[in-house]
Amino acid sequence: MDTLNRELHDLIAEVAPPLIDLEQLERLVNEDDLLQFDGECLIHDGCRPIK
């Protein structure tokens, strides 16, 4: 069943590719958040400095 789902996903991606790359969208949102908070965002766990 896993092979069938993967093949279906590949087929759909060929016919109707996504309009935006989700990884790129996440990077852009994170960059925007950093600019909004003067380069230091403490809201997201991934943005917090490691101590």
N, CA, C and O atoms as a Maestro MAE file, in Angstrom:
{
 s_m_m2io_version
 :::
 2.0.0
}

f_m_ct {
 s_m_title
 :::
 protein
 m_atom[204] {
  # First column is atom index #
  i_m_mmod_type
  r_m_x_coord
  r_m_y_coord
  r_m_z_coord
  i_m_residue_number
  s_m_chain_name
  s_m_pdb_residue_name
  s_m_pdb_atom_name
  i_m_atomic_number
  :::
  1 25 0.820 -1.198 0.000 1 A "MET " " N  " 7
  2 3 0.000 0.000 0.000 1 A "MET " " CA " 6
  3 2 0.861 1.257 0.000 1 A "MET " " C  " 6
  4 15 0.497 2.253 -0.625 1 A "MET " " O  " 8
  5 25 2.006 1.224 0.698 2 A "ASP " " N  " 7
  6 3 2.893 2.377 0.760 2 A "ASP " " CA " 6
  7 2 3.422 2.727 -0.630 2 A "ASP " " C  " 6
  8 15 3.534 3.903 -0.977 2 A "ASP " " O  " 8
  9 25 3.742 1.711 -1.419 3 A "THR " " N  " 7
  10 3 4.238 1.944 -2.778 3 A "THR " " CA " 6
  11 2 3.164 2.607 -3.631 3 A "THR " " C  " 6
  12 15 3.455 3.508 -4.416 3 A "THR " " O  " 8
  13 25 1.950 2.168 -3.477 4 A "LEU " " N  " 7
  14 3 0.842 2.741 -4.232 4 A "LEU " " CA " 6
  15 2 0.642 4.212 -3.878 4 A "LEU " " C  " 6
  16 15 0.449 5.045 -4.764 4 A "LEU " " O  " 8
  17 25 0.688 4.534 -2.583 5 A "ASN " " N  " 7
  18 3 0.544 5.928 -2.154 5 A "ASN " " CA " 6
  19 2 1.678 6.789 -2.702 5 A "ASN " " C  " 6
  20 15 1.445 7.911 -3.151 5 A "ASN " " O  " 8
  21 25 2.896 6.272 -2.668 6 A "ARG " " N  " 7
  22 3 4.046 7.025 -3.172 6 A "ARG " " CA " 6
  23 2 3.916 7.270 -4.676 6 A "ARG " " C  " 6
  24 15 4.179 8.373 -5.155 6 A "ARG " " O  " 8
  25 25 3.511 6.237 -5.416 7 A "GLU " " N  " 7
  26 3 3.336 6.395 -6.858 7 A "GLU " " CA " 6
  27 2 2.220 7.392 -7.169 7 A "GLU " " C  " 6
  28 15 2.348 8.187 -8.100 7 A "GLU " " O  " 8
  29 25 1.145 7.361 -6.413 8 A "LEU " " N  " 7
  30 3 0.049 8.310 -6.601 8 A "LEU " " CA " 6
  31 2 0.525 9.733 -6.316 8 A "LEU " " C  " 6
  32 15 0.202 10.657 -7.063 8 A "LEU " " O  " 8
  33 25 1.285 9.912 -5.249 9 A "HIS " " N  " 7
  34 3 1.830 11.226 -4.908 9 A "HIS " " CA " 6
  35 2 2.748 11.732 -6.021 9 A "HIS " " C  " 6
  36 15 2.665 12.899 -6.403 9 A "HIS " " O  " 8
  37 25 3.615 10.877 -6.543 10 A "ASP " " N  " 7
  38 3 4.516 11.262 -7.644 10 A "ASP " " CA " 6
  39 2 3.730 11.641 -8.894 10 A "ASP " " C  " 6
  40 15 4.076 12.601 -9.582 10 A "ASP " " O  " 8
  41 25 2.682 10.895 -9.185 11 A "LEU " " N  " 7
  42 3 1.861 11.165 -10.363 11 A "LEU " " CA " 6
  43 2 1.143 12.504 -10.229 11 A "LEU " " C  " 6
  44 15 1.093 13.281 -11.183 11 A "LEU " " O  " 8
  45 25 0.597 12.771 -9.067 12 A "ILE " " N  " 7
  46 3 -0.092 14.044 -8.842 12 A "ILE " " CA " 6
  47 2 0.895 15.198 -8.914 12 A "ILE " " C  " 6
  48 15 0.574 16.253 -9.463 12 A "ILE " " O  " 8
  49 25 2.093 15.013 -8.367 13 A "ALA " " N  " 7
  50 3 3.111 16.065 -8.403 13 A "ALA " " CA " 6
  51 2 3.511 16.394 -9.840 13 A "ALA " " C  " 6
  52 15 3.813 17.548 -10.146 13 A "ALA " " O  " 8
  53 25 3.518 15.398 -10.722 14 A "GLU " " N  " 7
  54 3 3.859 15.635 -12.129 14 A "GLU " " CA " 6
  55 2 2.743 16.396 -12.841 14 A "GLU " " C  " 6
  56 15 3.010 17.279 -13.656 14 A "GLU " " O  " 8
  57 25 1.516 16.057 -12.536 15 A "VAL " " N  " 7
  58 3 0.374 16.665 -13.210 15 A "VAL " " CA " 6
  59 2 0.089 18.064 -12.662 15 A "VAL " " C  " 6
  60 15 -0.153 18.997 -13.427 15 A "VAL " " O  " 8
  61 25 0.118 18.203 -11.358 16 A "ALA " " N  " 7
  62 3 -0.198 19.482 -10.721 16 A "ALA " " CA " 6
  63 2 0.849 19.779 -9.651 16 A "ALA " " C  " 6
  64 15 0.622 19.513 -8.471 16 A "ALA " " O  " 8
  65 25 1.991 20.327 -10.057 17 A "PRO " " N  " 7
  66 3 3.039 20.601 -9.066 17 A "PRO " " CA " 6
  67 2 2.579 21.671 -8.071 17 A "PRO " " C  " 6
  68 15 1.750 22.516 -8.409 17 A "PRO " " O  " 8
  69 25 3.105 21.638 -6.868 18 A "PRO " " N  " 7
  70 3 2.708 22.635 -5.873 18 A "PRO " " CA " 6
  71 2 3.072 24.043 -6.333 18 A "PRO " " C  " 6
  72 15 4.067 24.238 -7.031 18 A "PRO " " O  " 8
  73 25 2.269 25.012 -5.944 19 A "LEU " " N  " 7
  74 3 2.503 26.386 -6.355 19 A "LEU " " CA " 6
  75 2 3.672 27.023 -5.619 19 A "LEU " " C  " 6
  76 15 4.331 27.914 -6.154 19 A "LEU " " O  " 8
  77 25 3.936 26.573 -4.393 20 A "ILE " " N  " 7
  78 3 5.023 27.155 -3.609 20 A "ILE " " CA " 6
  79 2 5.706 26.044 -2.818 20 A "ILE " " C  " 6
  80 15 5.063 25.110 -2.339 20 A "ILE " " O  " 8
  81 25 7.001 26.167 -2.696 21 A "ASP " " N  " 7
  82 3 7.785 25.224 -1.920 21 A "ASP " " CA " 6
  83 2 7.585 25.538 -0.433 21 A "ASP " " C  " 6
  84 15 7.880 26.648 0.009 21 A "ASP " " O  " 8
  85 25 7.093 24.581 0.328 22 A "LEU " " N  " 7
  86 3 6.779 24.836 1.734 22 A "LEU " " CA " 6
  87 2 8.024 25.150 2.557 22 A "LEU " " C  " 6
  88 15 7.957 25.935 3.502 22 A "LEU " " O  " 8
  89 25 9.159 24.545 2.209 23 A "GLU " " N  " 7
  90 3 10.395 24.855 2.929 23 A "GLU " " CA " 6
  91 2 10.816 26.301 2.678 23 A "GLU " " C  " 6
  92 15 11.272 26.990 3.591 23 A "GLU " " O  " 8
  93 25 10.660 26.755 1.439 24 A "GLN " " N  " 7
  94 3 10.984 28.135 1.111 24 A "GLN " " CA " 6
  95 2 10.034 29.089 1.845 24 A "GLN " " C  " 6
  96 15 10.463 30.129 2.347 24 A "GLN " " O  " 8
  97 25 8.765 28.742 1.906 25 A "LEU " " N  " 7
  98 3 7.795 29.566 2.621 25 A "LEU " " CA " 6
  99 2 8.165 29.687 4.093 25 A "LEU " " C  " 6
  100 15 8.091 30.775 4.664 25 A "LEU " " O  " 8
  101 25 8.563 28.577 4.710 26 A "GLU " " N  " 7
  102 3 8.952 28.606 6.121 26 A "GLU " " CA " 6
  103 2 10.175 29.503 6.329 26 A "GLU " " C  " 6
  104 15 10.230 30.255 7.302 26 A "GLU " " O  " 8
  105 25 11.156 29.429 5.421 27 A "ARG " " N  " 7
  106 3 12.338 30.292 5.534 27 A "ARG " " CA " 6
  107 2 11.956 31.759 5.424 27 A "ARG " " C  " 6
  108 15 12.460 32.592 6.178 27 A "ARG " " O  " 8
  109 25 11.066 32.082 4.489 28 A "LEU " " N  " 7
  110 3 10.646 33.465 4.315 28 A "LEU " " CA " 6
  111 2 9.895 33.991 5.535 28 A "LEU " " C  " 6
  112 15 10.102 35.130 5.952 28 A "LEU " " O  " 8
  113 25 9.035 33.170 6.098 29 A "VAL " " N  " 7
  114 3 8.286 33.579 7.289 29 A "VAL " " CA " 6
  115 2 9.242 33.796 8.454 29 A "VAL " " C  " 6
  116 15 9.102 34.766 9.199 29 A "VAL " " O  " 8
  117 25 10.215 32.897 8.618 30 A "ASN " " N  " 7
  118 3 11.181 33.049 9.702 30 A "ASN " " CA " 6
  119 2 12.009 34.319 9.527 30 A "ASN " " C  " 6
  120 15 12.263 35.034 10.495 30 A "ASN " " O  " 8
  121 25 12.430 34.600 8.291 31 A "GLU " " N  " 7
  122 3 13.184 35.831 8.033 31 A "GLU " " CA " 6
  123 2 12.343 37.059 8.367 31 A "GLU " " C  " 6
  124 15 12.842 38.018 8.954 31 A "GLU " " O  " 8
  125 25 11.076 37.025 7.993 32 A "ASP " " N  " 7
  126 3 10.186 38.143 8.271 32 A "ASP " " CA " 6
  127 2 10.004 38.320 9.774 32 A "ASP " " C  " 6
  128 15 10.004 39.445 10.273 32 A "ASP " " O  " 8
  129 25 9.848 37.207 10.499 33 A "ASP " " N  " 7
  130 3 9.709 37.283 11.955 33 A "ASP " " CA " 6
  131 2 10.954 37.878 12.591 33 A "ASP " " C  " 6
  132 15 10.853 38.668 13.530 33 A "ASP " " O  " 8
  133 25 12.126 37.508 12.092 34 A "LEU " " N  " 7
  134 3 13.361 38.034 12.661 34 A "LEU " " CA " 6
  135 2 13.470 39.535 12.425 34 A "LEU " " C  " 6
  136 15 13.932 40.273 13.296 34 A "LEU " " O  " 8
  137 25 13.047 39.984 11.257 35 A "LEU " " N  " 7
  138 3 13.096 41.417 10.967 35 A "LEU " " CA " 6
  139 2 12.109 42.182 11.848 35 A "LEU " " C  " 6
  140 15 12.394 43.295 12.291 35 A "LEU " " O  " 8
  141 25 10.965 41.585 12.093 36 A "GLN " " N  " 7
  142 3 9.934 42.221 12.912 36 A "GLN " " CA " 6
  143 2 10.409 42.394 14.357 36 A "GLN " " C  " 6
  144 15 10.033 43.356 15.027 36 A "GLN " " O  " 8
  145 25 11.235 41.461 14.831 37 A "PHE " " N  " 7
  146 3 11.708 41.504 16.211 37 A "PHE " " CA " 6
  147 2 13.168 41.940 16.290 37 A "PHE " " C  " 6
  148 15 13.891 41.515 17.191 37 A "PHE " " O  " 8
  149 25 13.600 42.768 15.374 38 A "ASP " " N  " 7
  150 3 14.958 43.305 15.354 38 A "ASP " " CA " 6
  151 2 16.025 42.215 15.389 38 A "ASP " " C  " 6
  152 15 17.042 42.352 16.069 38 A "ASP " " O  " 8
  153 25 15.784 41.130 14.649 39 A "GLY " " N  " 7
  154 3 16.790 40.078 14.538 39 A "GLY " " CA " 6
  155 2 16.811 39.101 15.695 39 A "GLY " " C  " 6
  156 15 17.642 38.193 15.705 39 A "GLY " " O  " 8
  157 25 15.938 39.251 16.663 40 A "GLU " " N  " 7
  158 3 15.932 38.344 17.800 40 A "GLU " " CA " 6
  159 2 14.502 37.909 18.089 40 A "GLU " " C  " 6
  160 15 13.723 38.658 18.677 40 A "GLU " " O  " 8
  161 25 14.171 36.718 17.680 41 A "CYS " " N  " 7
  162 3 12.822 36.189 17.869 41 A "CYS " " CA " 6
  163 2 12.848 35.182 19.011 41 A "CYS " " C  " 6
  164 15 13.640 34.239 18.993 41 A "CYS " " O  " 8
  165 25 12.003 35.375 19.984 42 A "LEU " " N  " 7
  166 3 11.931 34.449 21.116 42 A "LEU " " CA " 6
  167 2 10.612 33.687 21.136 42 A "LEU " " C  " 6
  168 15 10.314 32.976 22.096 42 A "LEU " " O  " 8
  169 25 9.824 33.835 20.078 43 A "ILE " " N  " 7
  170 3 8.519 33.176 20.018 43 A "ILE " " CA " 6
  171 2 8.662 31.708 19.619 43 A "ILE " " C  " 6
  172 15 8.076 30.830 20.252 43 A "ILE " " O  " 8
  173 25 9.436 31.445 18.573 44 A "HIS " " N  " 7
  174 3 9.585 30.083 18.053 44 A "HIS " " CA " 6
  175 2 10.745 29.375 18.735 44 A "HIS " " C  " 6
  176 15 11.795 29.976 18.965 44 A "HIS " " O  " 8
  177 25 10.560 28.109 19.055 45 A "ASP " " N  " 7
  178 3 11.632 27.331 19.685 45 A "ASP " " CA " 6
  179 2 12.880 27.302 18.817 45 A "ASP " " C  " 6
  180 15 13.994 27.353 19.337 45 A "ASP " " O  " 8
  181 25 12.710 27.220 17.503 46 A "GLY " " N  " 7
  182 3 13.856 27.164 16.598 46 A "GLY " " CA " 6
  183 2 14.628 28.462 16.517 46 A "GLY " " C  " 6
  184 15 15.775 28.465 16.070 46 A "GLY " " O  " 8
  185 25 14.034 29.561 16.934 47 A "CYS " " N  " 7
  186 3 14.685 30.868 16.867 47 A "CYS " " CA " 6
  187 2 15.434 31.214 18.154 47 A "CYS " " C  " 6
  188 15 16.320 32.069 18.153 47 A "CYS " " O  " 8
  189 25 15.078 30.554 19.234 48 A "ARG " " N  " 7
  190 3 15.677 30.898 20.520 48 A "ARG " " CA " 6
  191 2 17.154 30.504 20.537 48 A "ARG " " C  " 6
  192 15 17.515 29.446 20.023 48 A "ARG " " O  " 8
  193 25 18.000 31.331 21.115 49 A "PRO " " N  " 7
  194 3 19.422 31.002 21.188 49 A "PRO " " CA " 6
  195 2 19.677 29.811 22.106 49 A "PRO " " C  " 6
  196 15 18.986 29.617 23.106 49 A "PRO " " O  " 8
  197 25 20.676 29.025 21.747 50 A "ILE " " N  " 7
  198 3 21.054 27.868 22.572 50 A "ILE " " CA " 6
  199 2 21.949 28.355 23.695 50 A "ILE " " C  " 6
  200 15 22.927 29.064 23.456 50 A "ILE " " O  " 8
  201 25 21.620 27.983 24.897 51 A "LYS " " N  " 7
  202 3 22.402 28.443 26.058 51 A "LYS " " CA " 6
  203 2 23.216 27.320 26.613 51 A "LYS " " C  " 6
  204 15 23.940 27.506 27.591 51 A "LYS " " O  " 8
  :::
 }
 m_bond[203] {
  # First column is bond index #
  i_m_from
  i_m_to
  i_m_order
  :::
  1 1 2 1
  2 2 3 1
  3 3 4 2
  4 3 5 1
  5 5 6 1
  6 6 7 1
  7 7 8 2
  8 7 9 1
  9 9 10 1
  10 10 11 1
  11 11 12 2
  12 11 13 1
  13 13 14 1
  14 14 15 1
  15 15 16 2
  16 15 17 1
  17 17 18 1
  18 18 19 1
  19 19 20 2
  20 19 21 1
  21 21 22 1
  22 22 23 1
  23 23 24 2
  24 23 25 1
  25 25 26 1
  26 26 27 1
  27 27 28 2
  28 27 29 1
  29 29 30 1
  30 30 31 1
  31 31 32 2
  32 31 33 1
  33 33 34 1
  34 34 35 1
  35 35 36 2
  36 35 37 1
  37 37 38 1
  38 38 39 1
  39 39 40 2
  40 39 41 1
  41 41 42 1
  42 42 43 1
  43 43 44 2
  44 43 45 1
  45 45 46 1
  46 46 47 1
  47 47 48 2
  48 47 49 1
  49 49 50 1
  50 50 51 1
  51 51 52 2
  52 51 53 1
  53 53 54 1
  54 54 55 1
  55 55 56 2
  56 55 57 1
  57 57 58 1
  58 58 59 1
  59 59 60 2
  60 59 61 1
  61 61 62 1
  62 62 63 1
  63 63 64 2
  64 63 65 1
  65 65 66 1
  66 66 67 1
  67 67 68 2
  68 67 69 1
  69 69 70 1
  70 70 71 1
  71 71 72 2
  72 71 73 1
  73 73 74 1
  74 74 75 1
  75 75 76 2
  76 75 77 1
  77 77 78 1
  78 78 79 1
  79 79 80 2
  80 79 81 1
  81 81 82 1
  82 82 83 1
  83 83 84 2
  84 83 85 1
  85 85 86 1
  86 86 87 1
  87 87 88 2
  88 87 89 1
  89 89 90 1
  90 90 91 1
  91 91 92 2
  92 91 93 1
  93 93 94 1
  94 94 95 1
  95 95 96 2
  96 95 97 1
  97 97 98 1
  98 98 99 1
  99 99 100 2
  100 99 101 1
  101 101 102 1
  102 102 103 1
  103 103 104 2
  104 103 105 1
  105 105 106 1
  106 106 107 1
  107 107 108 2
  108 107 109 1
  109 109 110 1
  110 110 111 1
  111 111 112 2
  112 111 113 1
  113 113 114 1
  114 114 115 1
  115 115 116 2
  116 115 117 1
  117 117 118 1
  118 118 119 1
  119 119 120 2
  120 119 121 1
  121 121 122 1
  122 122 123 1
  123 123 124 2
  124 123 125 1
  125 125 126 1
  126 126 127 1
  127 127 128 2
  128 127 129 1
  129 129 130 1
  130 130 131 1
  131 131 132 2
  132 131 133 1
  133 133 134 1
  134 134 135 1
  135 135 136 2
  136 135 137 1
  137 137 138 1
  138 138 139 1
  139 139 140 2
  140 139 141 1
  141 141 142 1
  142 142 143 1
  143 143 144 2
  144 143 145 1
  145 145 146 1
  146 146 147 1
  147 147 148 2
  148 147 149 1
  149 149 150 1
  150 150 151 1
  151 151 152 2
  152 151 153 1
  153 153 154 1
  154 154 155 1
  155 155 156 2
  156 155 157 1
  157 157 158 1
  158 158 159 1
  159 159 160 2
  160 159 161 1
  161 161 162 1
  162 162 163 1
  163 163 164 2
  164 163 165 1
  165 165 166 1
  166 166 167 1
  167 167 168 2
  168 167 169 1
  169 169 170 1
  170 170 171 1
  171 171 172 2
  172 171 173 1
  173 173 174 1
  174 174 175 1
  175 175 176 2
  176 175 177 1
  177 177 178 1
  178 178 179 1
  179 179 180 2
  180 179 181 1
  181 181 182 1
  182 182 183 1
  183 183 184 2
  184 183 185 1
  185 185 186 1
  186 186 187 1
  187 187 188 2
  188 187 189 1
  189 189 190 1
  190 190 191 1
  191 191 192 2
  192 191 193 1
  193 193 194 1
  194 194 195 1
  195 195 196 2
  196 195 197 1
  197 197 198 1
  198 198 199 1
  199 199 200 2
  200 199 201 1
  201 201 202 1
  202 202 203 1
  203 203 204 2
  :::
 }
}
